[in-house]
Structures are given as C-alpha cells and as structure tokens.
Amino acid sequence: MTPEQIDALAWDKQQGLLPAIVQDANDHRVLMLGYMDRAALDATLATGRVTFYSRSKQRLWMKGESTGNVLALVSVQADCDADTLLVQARPAGPTCHLDRPSCFPDAAAAFLPQLDALVARRERERPEGSYSTRLFADGTRRIAQKVGEEGVETALAAVAQDDAALLGEAADLAFHLLVLLRSRGLGLADVEAVLRDRHAAAAR
C-alpha cells in the first residue's frame, strides 16, 4: 500500500479508525476483526507484523505480542469505499484468545492448503508412526513411484468404477502429490502460482 493510498483512506468516518478484517493468506479463513488507526497501519507495513489500535488499552497493540501468535503480513488492501481494510496474513499460532484458529468458530477454510501445511509439518518433525514420515524416509524416488501408482489407479477408476471409487483414488493421488512436492521443498502454493501465471497469459 503506497503513501498515496494510505492518505486516500476514509480516516474521518470513524474517528480515525478503520475496521481491519484479517484473513489467512493460505487457506482464506477469516481470522479476526480489529481496528487500525494511521499509526497502526504504518507499524504493520513497517514491521511486517499485524498491529492494531486497541480501543480498550488506548494504544497500539501488535497481535501476539504476549503469546507469540503473531500475524505475519502478506498484503493490505482497502475496500471500494476506502473505509475498511482487508489484511492477509500468515498466523504463527491460534489467532483467537480461546486457542482457536479463528475468532469465528465456524469460519470456512479451504482444506487443501491446511493439508499441505500438515504435510510440511510432518516433513519437518517426522513424528514416529506417521505414514507421511515413512514416505519421506523412503525418499523422493519412492514417493514419485507412489504418485505414479495412484495416478494409474485414478485413471482406471474413472473408466471402470463408480464416482465414489474415483473420488477415493483422486484423494489418494492429491495427498501423495503434496508429499512429493514437499520432498522437493515445494508446496501447493507453488503449483497455484504456475496455474495463475498460465491463466493470466491465456487471458491476454
């Protein structure tokens, strides 16, 4: 957000405060609602950590300053009336003070990014007894073989079995593909970026 865009925000509508809706940049879950004054927005942009103006404390408040559950800034944009902010961030832990991912208990979230994040944790931590751990221990070549097997099974289900079988095989394929990508240090976001670039190129 440029200084000109910040100047153009409707600061005078609500006594210098703008509602700031925070959304998980990975799975698009709405995490919380806070308020920002000009100083909070400046601090957010300068530090890369989402900061609000606390109306109860009457001061700037960085989310996670006491718990460590900070919100790492990805982007900020204003709505069409320039009086509400949409903040995309990556949470370092539960956002809600009740130890939930979101302050809205039933906020919808895309599942594949959550699964991708879980696979990434499994690759880092290698918990004993985990199927993912066994796959990572076997190495990229074996994981690639497994993806090939699941791809064949998915294709066969498409031509010879019912929808339930096809969906089951497709789910297996998607999971093993995420594991294969992670074994190479890649993830779902990298695939999405390629698809986004191709879509943009085709639309020109």
Secondary structure, 3 states (H helix, E strand, C coil): CCHHHHHCCCCCCCCCCEEEEEEECCCCCEEEEEEECHHHHHHHHHHCECEEEECCCCEEEECCCCCCCCEEEEEEEECCCCCCEEEEEEECCCCCCCCCCCCCCCCCCCHHHHHHHHHHHHHHHCCCCCHHHHHHHHCHHHHHHHHHHHHHHHHHHHHHCCHHHHHHHHHHHHHHHHHHHHHCCCCHHHHHHHHHHHHHHHHC
